[in-house]
Amino acid sequence: MDDLRELVAEVLELEPEELTDTGDFMEEYDADSLRAIEILARLEKRYKVEIPQSELPKLRNLTLVRDALLRHGQGS
């Protein structure tokens, strides 16, 4: 989970410790759709998984991102 937190925090331009497991990327961290796409692309590259773009709206916090990784391949 720490590796995943660092990846998402980097995209959102936050320190990893600022990112909570359930903090909403859009509402709490002002992420836009381009950042969401960047998170998805980095997840796919780093973890070598394919997450359908249809999952994008569901990837709203760190816990949901981890769950998607587990569903589509592997988690950290």
C-alpha positions in Angstrom: 0.0 0.0 0.0 2.9 2.4 0.7 4.2 2.0 -2.9 0.7 2.7 -4.2 0.3 5.7 -1.9 3.6 7.2 -3.3 2.5 6.7 -6.9 -0.9 8.4 -6.4 0.6 11.1 -4.2 3.2 11.9 -6.9 0.4 12.3 -9.5 -1.7 14.5 -7.1 1.4 16.5 -6.2 1.0 15.7 -2.5 3.3 14.3 0.1 2.5 10.6 0.7 1.6 11.2 4.3 -1.1 13.7 3.2 -3.0 11.1 1.3 -5.4 9.1 3.4 -6.8 5.7 2.4 -10.4 7.0 2.0 -9.7 10.6 1.0 -11.7 11.4 -2.2 -9.2 12.4 -5.0 -11.6 14.8 -6.6 -13.2 16.4 -3.5 -10.4 16.4 -1.0 -7.3 16.7 -3.3 -8.7 18.7 -6.2 -7.8 16.0 -8.8 -9.3 16.4 -12.3 -10.1 13.9 -14.9 -6.6 14.2 -16.5 -5.0 13.3 -13.2 -7.3 10.3 -12.9 -6.2 9.1 -16.3 -2.6 9.6 -15.3 -3.1 7.6 -12.2 -4.7 4.8 -14.2 -1.8 4.8 -16.8 0.9 4.7 -14.1 -0.9 1.8 -12.3 -1.0 -0.1 -15.5 2.6 0.5 -16.2 4.0 -0.2 -12.8 1.8 -3.2 -11.9 1.6 -4.6 -15.4 -2.2 -4.8 -15.3 -5.0 -3.6 -17.5 -7.7 -1.7 -15.8 -10.7 -0.9 -18.1 -11.3 2.8 -18.5 -14.9 2.1 -17.4 -13.4 1.7 -13.9 -12.0 5.2 -13.9 -15.0 6.8 -12.1 -14.7 4.2 -9.4 -11.1 5.0 -8.6 -11.9 7.8 -6.2 -9.6 7.0 -3.2 -6.6 4.9 -2.4 -8.6 1.9 -1.0 -10.7 1.7 -4.2 -7.6 1.9 -6.3 -6.1 -1.0 -4.4 -9.3 -3.0 -4.7 -9.2 -2.4 -8.5 -5.6 -3.6 -8.7 -6.5 -6.8 -6.8 -9.5 -7.4 -9.1 -7.4 -6.9 -12.3 -4.1 -8.4 -11.4 -2.1 -7.7 -8.3 -1.9 -5.3 -5.4 0.8 -3.8 -3.3 
